Each structure stands twice: as structure tokens, then as C-alpha cells.
Amino acid sequence: MRAALEIESARKLESIQAAVRGFAGPYGYDRFVLFSASSANEDVVERIYWVEGDWLGDGQGVDAQTYVRRCPVTRHILNAREAFFWKKEPGQGKERYQVIRSPGGPGVQGLQVPVFGPLGLEGAMSLGGESVDGSARVRLGLSLVAAAAFFSARRLLEAPAGKALGSLSRREREVLAWTAAGRRHADIAATLGLSERTVENHLRSARRRLGVATTAQAIRMAIRNGEIEG
């Protein structure tokens, strides 16, 4: 609880990272990946906030794209409703990842924590190591810390730079709300008396104002900021 409170009050990503390391390190976790995610995204992962540690087992650093490509167990968060343990085992010319009930034995293993919000899956954190504690107490503690780390990192990294919250125009809110409801651009255009190009321009402008890369991220942030209803 102390670590989670420290993370929630963090003003820099470095402070979040230090708190996570401080809590997870004594239990054998020395590899970390924190990212936003969505079941609507074909690749699941939307944005990587933090990657650290010897994930590939060769002592070399790993970037976000390499990690996601080499760690297929990430997609399991689409079917998970709570944190789950995973393990990486060497195979015939290829490493094999699998979901396990509890960690044990040699090899890199760890915990994947899906994080849920108003729109369902919003992100996840994976923590790994070669000899990790998989007790229920540690799993629950790490789940709490991971959720706090995700929401705090998103607050720090996805907040609009130099703009106050609630800055969308009326049209941008309308278009974003209809998009969140699953309406097609053509339907939104007909409903609001606009052209499809204008609808696309409003969505592009909303993404820019909110400082995000995708419309799904813009919808989540607009709901979180009270701009549109979830």
C-alpha cells in the first residue's frame, strides 16, 4: 500500500520506476514492461511507457517493438480478468512462452497484470525475473502496484502538453461521442449534417488536443476527463 501511494503521488516517471523496483526487487523481479493496451487494437499494445531489464536473456537492452514481438504471451491479457503467471522456456530453435499457475524452477518467469477501466482493458504491466516469489501475498501486492503505476504513468505521459483539460470543442465532443458509440463516419456525418472529411478532421483535431495518437486513446481520455459519457 505504501508503494502504491508513493506511485500515485509521483510527478515523474522516474519516481514511479523507483517505487516499482523498490517493491518488486526483493521478490526477485528485475524486468519490467508497462504499456497501454486495447482489445480493439490488432496488436493489443498501444503505447509502451517503460521497458527495462534483460528480457531476451542475452544481457542486451530491448526496445518496445522487440519485446512485444518476442513475447506472445502478451496477447493472453485479452482473455484474462486478473493477473497471471507466465514462463519462458527454451525450445527447438525458438523460445516458448506459456501461462502457468505459479512460478518455479529455472528460466525467466513472471507476472502479467492486466489493468481495466471504464472501457475495459486499458493497459498492463509485466514483471519478470529468474527466481521470483509467486505467493498470493506478493501477487496481490504486485497487482496493486502495477495498476497504480499504469494510471500514474498514463496521467504523466498522455496529459495534453500546455493545455487545460476539457479543451475539446462542442463538435469534437459530438463526433468523439458518436464514434465511441460505434457509429461509422458516414453515419456521424449524416446525423450532424457534415461531410465525412469534416468528421475525420474533427477526430484528428480531438486527438491533437488530447495529445494522443489514436482515436481509441482519445475516447478513453475524453471519458476520463468528463468530456463525453462512457
C-alpha positions as CSV (number, residue, x, y, z in Angstrom):
1,M,0.0,0.0,0.0
2,R,2.8,2.4,0.8
3,A,4.4,1.8,-2.6
4,A,1.1,2.3,-4.4
5,L,0.5,5.6,-2.5
6,E,4.0,6.7,-3.4
7,I,3.4,5.9,-7.1
8,E,0.0,7.8,-7.2
9,S,1.7,10.9,-5.9
10,A,4.6,10.7,-8.3
11,R,5.3,13.7,-10.6
12,K,7.9,12.0,-12.8
13,L,8.1,8.6,-14.5
14,E,11.5,8.0,-12.8
15,S,9.7,8.2,-9.4
16,I,7.2,5.5,-10.5
17,Q,10.0,3.3,-11.7
18,A,12.0,3.6,-8.5
19,A,8.9,2.7,-6.4
20,V,8.1,-0.3,-8.5
21,R,11.8,-1.5,-8.3
22,G,11.8,-0.9,-4.6
23,F,8.7,-3.1,-4.0
24,A,9.3,-5.8,-6.6
25,G,13.1,-6.2,-6.4
26,P,13.2,-8.0,-3.0
27,Y,10.9,-10.7,-4.5
28,G,13.2,-11.4,-7.5
29,Y,11.6,-9.2,-10.2
30,D,14.1,-7.2,-12.2
31,R,12.4,-6.9,-15.6
32,F,9.6,-4.5,-16.2
33,V,7.2,-3.6,-19.1
34,L,4.4,-1.1,-18.7
35,F,2.1,-0.2,-21.5
36,S,-1.4,0.9,-22.6
37,A,-3.5,-1.6,-24.4
38,S,-6.8,-2.2,-26.0
39,S,-8.8,-5.2,-27.2
40,A,-9.8,-3.0,-30.2
41,N,-6.1,-2.7,-31.3
42,E,-5.0,-5.5,-33.6
43,D,-1.5,-5.6,-31.9
44,V,-3.1,-5.2,-28.4
45,V,-0.3,-2.8,-27.3
46,E,-0.9,0.9,-28.0
47,R,2.0,2.7,-26.2
48,I,4.9,1.5,-24.2
49,Y,5.6,3.6,-21.1
50,W,8.6,1.7,-19.7
51,V,10.8,-1.3,-20.7
52,E,13.6,-2.4,-18.5
53,G,15.7,-5.5,-17.9
54,D,17.3,-8.5,-19.6
55,W,14.1,-9.7,-21.3
56,L,15.9,-11.7,-24.1
57,G,18.4,-13.3,-21.8
58,D,21.5,-12.0,-23.6
59,G,22.3,-9.1,-21.4
60,Q,21.3,-6.6,-24.1
61,G,18.6,-4.0,-23.8
62,V,15.3,-4.4,-25.6
63,D,13.1,-1.8,-27.2
64,A,9.3,-1.9,-27.2
65,Q,8.8,-3.4,-30.6
66,T,11.3,-6.2,-29.9
67,Y,9.7,-7.1,-26.6
68,V,6.2,-7.3,-28.0
69,R,7.3,-9.3,-31.0
70,R,9.2,-11.8,-28.8
71,C,6.6,-12.1,-26.0
72,P,3.5,-13.7,-27.5
73,V,2.0,-14.3,-24.0
74,T,1.1,-10.6,-24.0
75,R,-2.0,-11.4,-26.1
76,H,-3.3,-13.5,-23.2
77,I,-4.4,-10.3,-21.4
78,L,-7.3,-10.2,-23.9
79,N,-8.7,-13.3,-22.2
80,A,-7.6,-12.7,-18.7
81,R,-9.6,-11.0,-15.9
82,E,-6.8,-11.0,-13.3
83,A,-3.1,-11.2,-13.0
84,F,-1.5,-14.4,-14.3
85,F,2.0,-16.0,-14.1
86,W,4.0,-16.9,-17.2
87,K,7.2,-18.7,-18.0
88,K,9.7,-18.6,-20.9
89,E,11.3,-22.0,-21.8
90,P,13.8,-22.8,-24.5
91,G,12.5,-24.9,-27.4
92,Q,13.9,-26.3,-30.6
93,G,15.5,-23.2,-32.0
94,K,12.7,-21.0,-30.5
95,E,11.8,-19.8,-27.1
96,R,8.3,-20.9,-25.9
97,Y,6.1,-18.9,-23.5
98,Q,3.3,-20.4,-21.5
99,V,0.9,-19.3,-18.9
100,I,1.5,-21.2,-15.6
101,R,-0.3,-21.5,-12.3
102,S,2.7,-20.5,-10.2
103,P,6.4,-19.8,-10.9
104,G,9.1,-22.2,-10.1
105,G,12.3,-23.9,-11.5
106,P,14.9,-22.4,-13.8
107,G,14.2,-19.8,-16.5
108,V,12.7,-16.4,-16.9
109,Q,9.2,-16.2,-15.5
110,G,6.9,-13.6,-14.0
111,L,3.6,-11.9,-13.6
112,Q,1.4,-10.2,-16.1
113,V,-1.1,-7.7,-14.7
114,P,-4.0,-6.5,-17.0
115,V,-5.4,-3.2,-15.9
116,F,-9.1,-2.4,-16.6
117,G,-11.0,0.9,-16.7
118,P,-14.4,2.2,-18.0
119,L,-13.7,0.9,-21.5
120,G,-12.5,-2.5,-20.4
121,L,-8.8,-3.4,-20.9
122,E,-6.7,-0.2,-20.8
123,G,-3.2,-1.4,-20.1
124,A,-1.0,-3.9,-18.5
125,M,2.3,-4.4,-16.7
126,S,4.6,-7.4,-16.9
127,L,7.2,-8.1,-14.3
128,G,9.8,-10.9,-14.6
129,G,12.9,-12.5,-13.2
130,E,14.8,-15.8,-12.9
131,S,13.8,-16.6,-9.4
132,V,10.6,-14.8,-8.4
133,D,8.2,-15.1,-5.4
134,G,4.8,-16.3,-6.6
135,S,2.9,-16.3,-3.3
136,A,-0.6,-14.9,-3.2
137,R,0.5,-12.0,-1.0
138,V,3.2,-10.9,-3.5
139,R,0.8,-11.4,-6.4
140,L,-1.8,-9.2,-4.9
141,G,0.8,-6.6,-3.9
142,L,2.3,-6.5,-7.4
143,S,-1.2,-6.2,-8.9
144,L,-1.9,-3.2,-6.8
145,V,1.4,-1.6,-7.6
146,A,1.1,-2.4,-11.3
147,A,-2.3,-0.7,-11.5
148,A,-1.1,2.3,-9.7
149,A,2.0,2.5,-12.0
150,F,-0.1,2.3,-15.1
151,F,-2.6,5.0,-14.2
152,S,0.1,7.3,-12.9
153,A,2.3,6.8,-15.9
154,R,-0.6,7.5,-18.2
155,R,-1.5,10.6,-16.3
156,L,2.0,11.9,-16.7
157,L,2.8,10.8,-20.2
158,E,-0.5,11.3,-22.0
159,A,-1.7,14.5,-20.5
160,P,-2.1,17.3,-23.1
161,A,1.1,19.4,-23.0
162,G,0.4,23.0,-22.1
163,K,-3.4,22.6,-22.4
164,A,-6.1,22.5,-19.7
165,L,-8.4,19.6,-19.5
166,G,-11.8,20.0,-21.1
167,S,-10.5,21.8,-24.1
168,L,-12.4,19.9,-26.9
169,S,-14.8,22.0,-29.0
170,R,-18.5,21.1,-29.0
171,R,-18.2,19.5,-32.4
172,E,-15.2,17.5,-31.4
173,R,-17.1,16.1,-28.4
174,E,-20.1,15.3,-30.5
175,V,-18.0,13.4,-33.1
176,L,-16.0,11.6,-30.5
177,A,-19.1,10.6,-28.6
178,W,-20.7,9.1,-31.7
179,T,-17.5,7.3,-32.5
180,A,-17.4,5.9,-29.0
181,A,-20.9,4.6,-29.5
182,G,-19.7,2.6,-32.6
183,R,-21.2,4.8,-35.3
184,R,-19.4,4.9,-38.7
185,H,-18.0,8.1,-40.1
186,A,-20.7,8.2,-42.8
187,D,-23.5,7.8,-40.2
188,I,-22.0,10.5,-38.0
189,A,-21.7,12.9,-41.0
190,A,-25.4,12.3,-41.9
191,T,-26.5,12.8,-38.3
192,L,-24.6,16.0,-37.7
193,G,-25.0,17.4,-41.3
194,L,-21.3,17.3,-42.0
195,S,-19.1,15.7,-44.7
196,E,-17.1,12.6,-43.9
197,R,-13.9,14.6,-44.4
198,T,-15.1,17.1,-41.8
199,V,-15.8,14.2,-39.3
200,E,-12.3,12.9,-39.9
201,N,-10.9,16.4,-39.4
202,H,-12.7,16.7,-36.0
203,L,-11.3,13.4,-34.9
204,R,-7.8,14.4,-35.9
205,S,-8.2,17.7,-34.1
206,A,-9.5,15.9,-30.9
207,R,-6.5,13.6,-30.9
208,R,-4.2,16.5,-31.2
209,R,-5.8,18.5,-28.4
210,L,-5.7,15.5,-26.1
211,G,-2.1,14.7,-27.0
212,V,-2.8,11.1,-28.1
213,A,-2.0,9.0,-31.2
214,T,-5.2,7.0,-31.8
215,T,-9.0,7.7,-31.6
216,A,-9.4,4.9,-29.1
217,Q,-6.9,6.7,-26.8
218,A,-8.8,10.0,-27.4
219,I,-12.1,8.4,-26.4
220,R,-10.6,7.0,-23.2
221,M,-9.1,10.3,-22.2
222,A,-12.3,12.2,-23.1
223,I,-14.3,9.8,-20.9
224,R,-11.8,10.1,-18.1
225,N,-11.8,13.9,-18.3
226,G,-15.6,14.1,-18.3
227,E,-15.8,15.4,-21.9
228,I,-18.1,12.6,-23.1
229,E,-20.0,9.9,-21.3
230,G,-18.7,6.3,-21.1
